[in-house]
């Protein structure tokens, strides 16, 4: 039975990853791509934990065996469905009793099992270390409606290393950012997915990432990585307001009026009562350009304030065509300086620019 450190487990060990923790633990956060094969239900795990603390460890182990025995056959059959080749990577929380029990069972059934030494807890240590690893970042900024996300995707299509934070977060950053998006992951899962995405990117080439505030929807960018973003060279895509209004009006027009109204109401304290009323009226009238103009006044002011103390290279664009703007950004890239060493805590956090 090979027992692997986390990097070998992720990079060289073979077979699907089977997570034998309880369903609630898996839902809270798991290794990206891992499949759930719980040894205990949430209720069973809670009962074993209570017995361990309030009675004694021996009684807890016996209770665990009571739960484990009747489900052994079903677990083997499920493992065969998940891993037809009968080689798996296996882990629990700390690489202890739960993974040990399932390891014994699967090896008895003829599986080749690669066990994660120190379990999911060690994966979390690895993930946090990924955020602090120095990287060559290039940050793409611009006012709301500049089409930055589309430019990032075009850069990726051209072979540039790209990190799509909003894609990982299932959120486009503004009050309207949840429209048309699936539910956001948990904070822990977002961090896990981000660490895995970072680990796949080259370390010897610049990585493009969109300018963000510290939070994307309800999720926070890990502090050590956010500090790297704030210290990285910033390219600001300067798109005329009329083009941005047209771009956002077309985008928001695809969504239902109730969702748009809810997004405006989340901003009402910042927009003020009169502007909020006008924006809601524009939505009711189907006048998307007017609604966008009203909201952009707030977003432009806030983002402009956040740019005030951040050195940046400005790239003038005629419109929101992603291919044309990606070419402009790439043309400006050779002139970017190495990441300056400023204190991110002294920077003013900009409101998250959408799209």
C-alpha positions as a Markdown table, in Angstrom:
| # | Residue | x | y | z |
|---|---|---|---|---|
| 1 | Unk | 0.0 | 0.0 | 0.0 |
| 2 | Unk | 1.8 | 3.2 | -1.2 |
| 3 | Unk | 1.4 | 6.1 | 1.2 |
| 4 | Unk | 1.9 | 9.3 | -0.8 |
| 5 | Unk | 2.8 | 12.9 | 0.2 |
| 6 | Unk | 0.4 | 15.5 | -1.2 |
| 7 | Unk | 2.3 | 16.5 | -4.4 |
| 8 | Unk | 2.8 | 12.8 | -5.4 |
| 9 | Unk | -0.8 | 12.1 | -4.6 |
| 10 | Unk | -2.0 | 14.8 | -6.9 |
| 11 | Unk | 0.6 | 14.6 | -9.7 |
| 12 | Unk | 1.8 | 11.0 | -10.1 |
| 13 | Unk | -0.5 | 8.6 | -8.2 |
| 14 | Unk | -3.1 | 6.9 | -10.4 |
| 15 | Unk | -6.8 | 6.4 | -10.2 |
| 16 | Unk | -9.8 | 8.5 | -9.3 |
| 17 | Unk | -9.6 | 10.2 | -5.9 |
| 18 | Unk | -12.1 | 8.8 | -3.4 |
| 19 | Unk | -13.0 | 10.9 | -0.4 |
| 20 | Unk | -14.3 | 8.7 | 2.5 |
| 21 | Unk | -15.2 | 11.6 | 4.8 |
| 22 | Unk | -18.8 | 12.2 | 5.7 |
| 23 | Unk | -21.1 | 13.9 | 3.1 |
| 24 | Unk | -21.1 | 17.2 | 5.0 |
| 25 | Unk | -17.3 | 17.3 | 5.2 |
| 26 | Unk | -17.2 | 16.7 | 1.4 |
| 27 | Unk | -19.8 | 19.4 | 0.7 |
| 28 | Unk | -17.8 | 21.9 | 2.8 |
| 29 | Unk | -14.7 | 21.4 | 0.7 |
| 30 | Unk | -12.9 | 18.6 | -1.2 |
| 31 | Unk | -10.0 | 18.1 | -3.5 |
| 32 | Unk | -11.1 | 19.2 | -7.0 |
| 33 | Unk | -12.3 | 16.2 | -8.9 |
| 34 | Unk | -12.6 | 13.9 | -5.9 |
| 35 | Unk | -15.5 | 11.6 | -5.7 |
| 36 | Unk | -17.5 | 11.0 | -2.5 |
| 37 | Unk | -17.4 | 7.5 | -1.0 |
| 38 | Unk | -18.4 | 8.2 | 2.6 |
| 39 | Unk | -17.6 | 5.6 | 5.2 |
| 40 | Unk | -20.1 | 7.1 | 7.6 |
| 41 | Unk | -23.2 | 9.2 | 7.2 |
| 42 | Unk | -23.2 | 12.6 | 8.9 |
| 43 | Unk | -25.3 | 11.2 | 11.7 |
| 44 | Unk | -23.1 | 8.2 | 12.2 |
| 45 | Unk | -20.0 | 10.4 | 12.3 |
| 46 | Unk | -21.6 | 12.6 | 15.0 |
| 47 | Unk | -22.6 | 9.6 | 17.1 |
| 48 | Unk | -19.1 | 8.2 | 16.9 |
| 49 | Unk | -17.6 | 11.5 | 17.9 |
| 50 | Unk | -19.9 | 11.9 | 20.8 |
| 51 | Unk | -19.1 | 8.4 | 22.0 |
| 52 | Unk | -15.4 | 9.0 | 21.7 |
| 53 | Unk | -15.6 | 12.2 | 23.9 |
| 54 | Unk | -18.3 | 11.2 | 26.4 |
| 55 | Unk | -17.6 | 7.4 | 26.8 |
| 56 | Unk | -14.2 | 6.2 | 25.6 |
| 57 | Unk | -12.3 | 5.6 | 22.3 |
| 58 | Unk | -12.7 | 1.8 | 22.5 |
| 59 | Unk | -16.5 | 2.2 | 22.5 |
| 60 | Unk | -16.3 | 4.6 | 19.6 |
| 61 | Unk | -14.3 | 2.2 | 17.5 |
| 62 | Unk | -16.8 | -0.6 | 18.2 |
| 63 | Unk | -19.7 | 1.6 | 17.3 |
| 64 | Unk | -17.8 | 2.5 | 14.0 |
| 65 | Unk | -17.5 | -1.2 | 13.3 |
| 66 | Unk | -21.2 | -1.7 | 13.8 |
| 67 | Unk | -21.9 | 1.0 | 11.2 |
| 68 | Unk | -19.1 | -0.2 | 8.8 |
| 69 | Unk | -19.9 | -4.0 | 8.7 |
| 70 | Unk | -23.3 | -3.9 | 7.0 |
| 71 | Unk | -22.2 | -1.5 | 4.3 |
| 72 | Unk | -18.9 | -3.1 | 3.3 |
| 73 | Unk | -20.3 | -4.9 | 0.2 |
| 74 | Unk | -22.1 | -1.8 | -1.0 |
| 75 | Unk | -18.9 | 0.3 | -0.7 |
| 76 | Unk | -16.9 | -2.2 | -2.7 |
| 77 | Unk | -19.6 | -2.2 | -5.4 |
| 78 | Unk | -19.7 | 1.6 | -5.5 |
| 79 | Unk | -15.9 | 1.8 | -5.7 |
| 80 | Unk | -16.0 | -0.6 | -8.7 |
| 81 | Unk | -18.4 | 1.8 | -10.4 |
| 82 | Unk | -16.3 | 4.8 | -9.6 |
| 83 | Unk | -13.0 | 3.1 | -10.5 |
| 84 | Unk | -13.5 | 0.3 | -13.1 |
| 85 | Unk | -9.7 | -0.1 | -13.4 |
| 86 | Unk | -9.6 | -0.9 | -9.6 |
| 87 | Unk | -6.8 | 1.6 | -8.8 |
| 88 | Unk | -7.8 | 4.5 | -6.6 |
| 89 | Unk | -6.4 | 7.4 | -4.7 |
| 90 | Unk | -7.9 | 7.4 | -1.2 |
| 91 | Unk | -8.1 | 9.9 | 1.7 |
| 92 | Unk | -10.0 | 10.9 | 4.8 |
| 93 | Unk | -9.4 | 13.9 | 7.1 |
| 94 | Unk | -6.0 | 13.0 | 8.6 |
| 95 | Unk | -5.1 | 9.7 | 7.0 |
| 96 | Unk | -6.2 | 7.8 | 10.1 |
| 97 | Unk | -8.9 | 5.2 | 10.9 |
| 98 | Unk | -11.5 | 5.9 | 8.3 |
| 99 | Unk | -9.1 | 5.7 | 5.3 |
| 100 | Unk | -7.3 | 2.8 | 7.0 |
| 101 | Unk | -10.6 | 0.9 | 7.2 |
| 102 | Unk | -11.6 | 1.5 | 3.6 |
| 103 | Unk | -8.0 | 0.8 | 2.5 |
| 104 | Unk | -8.2 | -2.6 | 4.1 |
| 105 | Unk | -11.6 | -3.3 | 2.5 |
| 106 | Unk | -10.7 | -2.2 | -1.0 |
| 107 | Unk | -7.4 | -4.1 | -1.0 |
| 108 | Unk | -9.3 | -7.2 | 0.2 |
| 109 | Unk | -11.5 | -6.7 | -2.9 |
| 110 | Unk | -8.5 | -6.6 | -5.2 |
| 111 | Unk | -8.0 | -2.8 | -5.6 |
| 112 | Unk | -4.6 | -1.1 | -5.8 |
| 113 | Unk | -4.9 | 1.8 | -3.3 |
| 114 | Unk | -2.8 | 4.9 | -3.2 |
| 115 | Unk | -3.3 | 6.5 | 0.2 |
| 116 | Unk | -2.8 | 10.2 | 0.9 |
| 117 | Unk | -0.4 | 10.6 | 3.8 |
| 118 | Unk | -1.9 | 12.9 | 6.5 |
| 119 | Unk | -5.2 | 13.2 | 4.5 |
| 120 | Unk | -7.3 | 16.1 | 3.4 |
| 121 | Unk | -5.7 | 18.2 | 6.2 |
| 122 | Unk | -2.4 | 18.1 | 4.3 |
| 123 | Unk | -4.2 | 19.1 | 1.0 |
| 124 | Unk | -5.4 | 22.2 | 2.8 |
| 125 | Unk | -1.9 | 23.0 | 3.9 |
| 126 | Unk | -0.7 | 22.6 | 0.3 |
| 127 | Unk | -3.5 | 24.9 | -1.0 |
| 128 | Unk | -2.6 | 27.7 | 1.4 |
| 129 | Unk | 1.0 | 27.4 | 0.4 |
| 130 | Unk | 0.0 | 27.8 | -3.3 |
| 131 | Unk | -1.5 | 31.2 | -2.6 |
| 132 | Unk | 1.8 | 32.5 | -1.1 |
| 133 | Unk | 4.0 | 31.1 | -3.9 |
| 134 | Unk | 5.5 | 34.0 | -5.8 |
| 135 | Unk | 4.0 | 34.3 | -9.3 |
| 136 | Unk | 4.4 | 36.7 | -12.3 |
| 137 | Unk | 1.0 | 38.2 | -12.4 |
| 138 | Unk | -0.4 | 40.7 | -14.9 |
| 139 | Unk | -3.6 | 42.3 | -13.8 |
| 140 | Unk | -6.2 | 43.4 | -16.4 |
| 141 | Unk | -8.3 | 46.3 | -15.1 |
| 142 | Unk | -11.0 | 48.6 | -16.6 |
| 143 | Unk | -14.2 | 50.2 | -15.7 |
| 144 | Unk | -17.4 | 48.2 | -15.5 |
| 145 | Unk | -18.6 | 47.0 | -18.9 |
| 146 | Unk | -15.2 | 47.0 | -20.5 |
| 147 | Unk | -15.5 | 43.3 | -21.4 |
| 148 | Unk | -12.4 | 42.3 | -19.4 |
| 149 | Unk | -13.6 | 38.7 | -18.8 |
| 150 | Unk | -14.1 | 38.2 | -22.6 |
| 151 | Unk | -10.6 | 39.7 | -23.2 |
| 152 | Unk | -9.2 | 37.2 | -20.6 |
| 153 | Unk | -10.8 | 34.3 | -22.5 |
| 154 | Unk | -9.4 | 35.7 | -25.8 |
| 155 | Unk | -5.9 | 35.8 | -24.2 |
| 156 | Unk | -6.3 | 32.2 | -23.1 |
| 157 | Unk | -7.4 | 31.3 | -26.7 |
| 158 | Unk | -4.1 | 32.8 | -27.9 |
| 159 | Unk | -2.1 | 30.6 | -25.5 |
| 160 | Unk | -1.6 | 33.1 | -22.7 |
| 161 | Unk | -1.7 | 31.7 | -19.1 |
| 162 | Unk | -4.9 | 33.0 | -17.6 |
| 163 | Unk | -6.5 | 32.7 | -14.2 |
| 164 | Unk | -10.3 | 33.2 | -14.3 |
| 165 | Unk | -11.2 | 34.1 | -10.7 |
| 166 | Unk | -14.8 | 35.0 | -11.5 |
| 167 | Unk | -15.3 | 31.7 | -13.3 |
| 168 | Unk | -14.0 | 29.8 | -10.2 |
| 169 | Unk | -16.3 | 31.9 | -8.0 |
| 170 | Unk | -19.4 | 31.6 | -10.2 |
| 171 | Unk | -19.9 | 35.3 | -9.9 |
| 172 | Unk | -19.1 | 38.3 | -12.2 |
| 173 | Unk | -18.1 | 40.6 | -9.3 |
| 174 | Unk | -20.8 | 43.4 | -9.2 |
| 175 | Unk | -24.2 | 43.5 | -7.6 |
| 176 | Unk | -25.4 | 42.0 | -10.9 |
| 177 | Unk | -22.7 | 39.3 | -10.8 |
| 178 | Unk | -24.9 | 36.4 | -9.8 |
| 179 | Unk | -27.3 | 36.8 | -12.7 |
| 180 | Unk | -27.3 | 33.7 | -14.8 |
| 181 | Unk | -24.6 | 32.0 | -12.7 |
| 182 | Unk | -24.8 | 28.7 | -10.7 |
| 183 | Unk | -24.7 | 29.0 | -6.9 |
| 184 | Unk | -21.3 | 30.0 | -5.5 |
| 185 | Unk | -19.1 | 27.3 | -4.0 |
| 186 | Unk | -18.3 | 27.4 | -0.3 |
| 187 | Unk | -15.3 | 29.6 | 0.7 |
| 188 | Unk | -13.2 | 26.4 | 1.3 |
| 189 | Unk | -14.1 | 24.9 | -2.1 |
| 190 | Unk | -13.3 | 28.2 | -3.8 |
| 191 | Unk | -9.9 | 28.1 | -2.2 |
| 192 | Unk | -9.4 | 24.5 | -3.2 |
| 193 | Unk | -10.3 | 25.1 | -6.8 |
| 194 | Unk | -8.2 | 28.3 | -6.9 |
| 195 | Unk | -5.1 | 26.4 | -5.6 |
| 196 | Unk | -5.6 | 23.6 | -8.1 |
| 197 | Unk | -5.9 | 26.1 | -10.9 |
| 198 | Unk | -2.8 | 28.0 | -9.8 |
| 199 | Unk | -0.8 | 24.7 | -9.6 |
| 200 | Unk | -1.6 | 24.0 | -13.3 |
| 201 | Unk | -0.2 | 27.4 | -14.5 |
| 202 | Unk | 3.4 | 27.9 | -15.5 |
| 203 | Unk | 5.8 | 29.5 | -13.1 |
| 204 | Unk | 8.1 | 30.9 | -15.8 |
| 205 | Unk | 5.5 | 33.0 | -17.7 |
| 206 | Unk | 3.3 | 35.9 | -16.7 |
| 207 | Unk | -0.2 | 35.0 | -15.7 |
| 208 | Unk | -3.1 | 37.3 | -16.6 |
| 209 | Unk | -5.8 | 37.8 | -14.0 |
| 210 | Unk | -8.7 | 40.3 | -13.8 |
| 211 | Unk | -8.6 | 43.1 | -11.4 |
| 212 | Unk | -10.9 | 42.4 | -8.5 |
| 213 | Unk | -11.8 | 43.7 | -5.1 |
| 214 | Unk | -11.0 | 41.5 | -2.1 |
| 215 | Unk | -14.4 | 39.7 | -2.4 |
| 216 | Unk | -16.2 | 38.2 | -5.4 |
| 217 | Unk | -19.8 | 37.9 | -4.4 |
| 218 | Unk | -19.7 | 36.2 | -1.0 |
| 219 | Unk | -16.2 | 34.8 | -1.5 |
| 220 | Unk | -12.9 | 36.2 | -0.4 |
| 221 | Unk | -9.7 | 36.0 | -2.4 |
| 222 | Unk | -7.0 | 34.5 | -0.1 |
| 223 | Unk | -5.0 | 37.4 | 1.5 |
| 224 | Unk | -1.6 | 36.2 | 0.4 |
| 225 | Unk | -2.7 | 35.9 | -3.2 |
| 226 | Unk | -4.6 | 39.2 | -3.2 |
| 227 | Unk | -1.5 | 41.0 | -2.0 |
| 228 | Unk | 0.3 | 39.6 | -5.0 |
| 229 | Unk | -2.4 | 40.9 | -7.3 |
| 230 | Unk | -2.3 | 44.3 | -5.8 |
| 231 | Unk | 1.5 | 44.5 | -6.3 |
| 232 | Unk | 1.4 | 43.3 | -9.9 |
| 233 | Unk | 1.6 | 45.5 | -13.0 |
| 234 | Unk | -1.8 | 46.8 | -13.9 |
| 235 | Unk | -3.1 | 47.3 | -17.4 |
| 236 | Unk | -6.3 | 49.4 | -17.5 |
| 237 | Unk | -8.5 | 48.9 | -20.6 |
| 238 | Unk | -10.0 | 52.3 | -21.4 |
| 239 | Unk | -13.2 | 51.7 | -23.2 |
| 240 | Unk | -15.6 | 54.7 | -24.1 |
| 241 | Unk | -18.6 | 54.9 | -21.8 |
| 242 | Unk | -21.1 | 54.7 | -24.7 |
| 243 | Unk | -19.6 | 51.3 | -25.7 |
| 244 | Unk | -19.7 | 50.1 | -22.2 |
| 245 | Unk | -23.3 | 51.0 | -21.8 |
| 246 | Unk | -24.2 | 49.2 | -25.0 |
| 247 | Unk | -22.2 | 46.1 | -23.9 |
| 248 | Unk | -23.9 | 45.9 | -20.5 |
| 249 | Unk | -27.4 | 46.7 | -21.8 |
| 250 | Unk | -27.2 | 43.8 | -24.2 |
| 251 | Unk | -25.9 | 41.6 | -21.4 |
| 252 | Unk | -28.4 | 42.6 | -18.7 |
| 253 | Unk | -31.2 | 42.5 | -21.2 |
| 254 | Unk | -31.0 | 38.7 | -21.3 |
| 255 | Unk | -32.0 | 38.5 | -17.6 |
| 256 | Unk | -35.4 | 38.7 | -16.0 |
| 257 | Unk | -36.6 | 42.1 | -14.6 |
| 258 | Unk | -37.0 | 40.7 | -11.1 |
| 259 | Unk | -33.4 | 39.7 | -10.9 |
| 260 | Unk | -32.2 | 43.1 | -12.3 |
| 261 | Unk | -34.5 | 44.9 | -9.8 |
| 262 | Unk | -33.1 | 42.9 | -6.9 |
| 263 | Unk | -29.5 | 43.8 | -8.0 |
| 264 | Unk | -30.4 | 47.5 | -8.1 |
| 265 | Unk | -32.0 | 47.3 | -4.7 |
| 266 | Unk | -28.8 | 45.8 | -3.2 |
| 267 | Unk | -27.2 | 49.1 | -4.2 |
| 268 | Unk | -29.9 | 51.4 | -3.0 |
| 269 | Unk | -27.9 | 52.8 | -0.1 |
| 270 | Unk | -25.0 | 53.7 | -2.5 |
| 271 | Unk | -27.1 | 54.9 | -5.4 |
| 272 | Unk | -29.5 | 56.9 | -3.2 |
| 273 | Unk | -33.3 | 56.9 | -3.2 |
| 274 | Unk | -33.9 | 59.0 | -6.4 |
| 275 | Unk | -31.4 | 57.1 | -8.6 |
| 276 | Unk | -32.7 | 53.7 | -7.3 |
| 277 | Unk | -36.2 | 54.8 | -8.2 |
| 278 | Unk | -35.2 | 55.9 | -11.7 |
| 279 | Unk | -33.2 | 52.7 | -12.3 |
| 280 | Unk | -36.2 | 50.5 | -11.2 |
| 281 | Unk | -38.4 | 52.5 | -13.5 |
| 282 | Unk | -36.0 | 52.0 | -16.4 |
| 283 | Unk | -36.1 | 48.3 | -15.8 |
| 284 | Unk | -39.9 | 48.3 | -15.7 |
| 285 | Unk | -39.9 | 50.2 | -19.0 |
| 286 | Unk | -37.4 | 47.8 | -20.6 |
| 287 | Unk | -35.0 | 50.7 | -21.0 |
| 288 | Unk | -31.7 | 48.8 | -20.3 |
| 289 | Unk | -29.4 | 51.6 | -21.6 |
| 290 | Unk | -30.9 | 54.1 | -19.1 |
| 291 | Unk | -30.7 | 51.7 | -16.2 |
| 292 | Unk | -27.0 | 50.9 | -17.1 |
| 293 | Unk | -26.2 | 54.6 | -17.3 |
| 294 | Unk | -27.6 | 55.3 | -13.8 |
| 295 | Unk | -25.7 | 52.4 | -12.2 |
| 296 | Unk | -22.5 | 53.1 | -14.1 |
| 297 | Unk | -22.3 | 56.5 | -12.5 |
| 298 | Unk | -21.8 | 54.8 | -9.1 |
| 299 | Unk | -19.5 | 52.0 | -10.4 |
| 300 | Unk | -17.2 | 54.4 | -12.4 |
| 301 | Unk | -16.8 | 56.8 | -9.5 |
| 302 | Unk | -15.9 | 53.9 | -7.1 |
| 303 | Unk | -13.5 | 52.2 | -9.4 |
| 304 | Unk | -11.9 | 55.4 | -10.4 |
| 305 | Unk | -11.3 | 56.2 | -6.7 |
| 306 | Unk | -9.7 | 52.8 | -6.3 |
| 307 | Unk | -7.3 | 53.4 | -9.2 |
| 308 | Unk | -6.1 | 56.7 | -7.8 |
| 309 | Unk | -3.1 | 55.4 | -6.0 |
| 310 | Unk | -2.2 | 52.4 | -8.2 |
| 311 | Unk | 0.4 | 52.9 | -11.0 |
| 312 | Unk | -1.1 | 51.5 | -14.2 |
| 313 | Unk | -0.6 | 51.3 | -18.0 |
| 314 | Unk | -3.6 | 52.6 | -19.8 |
| 315 | Unk | -4.7 | 51.0 | -23.1 |
| 316 | Unk | -7.1 | 53.0 | -25.1 |
| 317 | Unk | -9.8 | 50.9 | -26.9 |
| 318 | Unk | -12.4 | 51.9 | -29.4 |
| 319 | Unk | -15.0 | 49.4 | -28.2 |
| 320 | Unk | -15.6 | 46.1 | -26.5 |
| 321 | Unk | -14.4 | 43.7 | -29.2 |
| 322 | Unk | -12.5 | 41.1 | -27.3 |
| 323 | Unk | -10.1 | 40.1 | -30.1 |
| 324 | Unk | -9.1 | 43.7 | -30.8 |
| 325 | Unk | -8.7 | 44.5 | -27.2 |
| 326 | Unk | -6.7 | 41.4 | -26.4 |
| 327 | Unk | -4.3 | 42.4 | -29.2 |
| 328 | Unk | -4.0 | 45.9 | -27.6 |
| 329 | Unk | -3.2 | 44.4 | -24.2 |
| 330 | Unk | -0.6 | 42.0 | -25.6 |
| 331 | Unk | 1.0 | 44.9 | -27.5 |
| 332 | Unk | 1.4 | 46.8 | -24.2 |
| 333 | Unk | 2.7 | 43.8 | -22.2 |
| 334 | Unk | 6.4 | 44.1 | -23.2 |
| 335 | Unk | 6.4 | 47.6 | -21.6 |
| 336 | Unk | 5.2 | 46.4 | -18.3 |
| 337 | Unk | 7.6 | 46.7 | -15.4 |
| 338 | Unk | 8.4 | 43.9 | -12.9 |
| 339 | Unk | 5.9 | 43.7 | -10.1 |
| 340 | Unk | 6.6 | 46.7 | -7.8 |
| 341 | Unk | 7.1 | 46.1 | -4.1 |
| 342 | Unk | 4.4 | 48.2 | -2.4 |
| 343 | Unk | 2.4 | 47.5 | 0.7 |
| 344 | Unk | -1.0 | 46.2 | -0.4 |
| 345 | Unk | -2.4 | 47.3 | 3.0 |
| 346 | Unk | -1.9 | 50.9 | 1.9 |
| 347 | Unk | -3.9 | 50.4 | -1.3 |
| 348 | Unk | -7.5 | 51.6 | -1.5 |
| 349 | Unk | -9.8 | 48.6 | -2.4 |
| 350 | Unk | -11.8 | 49.3 | -5.4 |
| 351 | Unk | -15.4 | 48.1 | -5.8 |
| 352 | Unk | -15.3 | 44.9 | -7.8 |
| 353 | Unk | -15.6 | 45.8 | -11.5 |
| 354 | Unk | -18.1 | 43.6 | -13.4 |
| 355 | Unk | -17.3 | 41.8 | -16.6 |
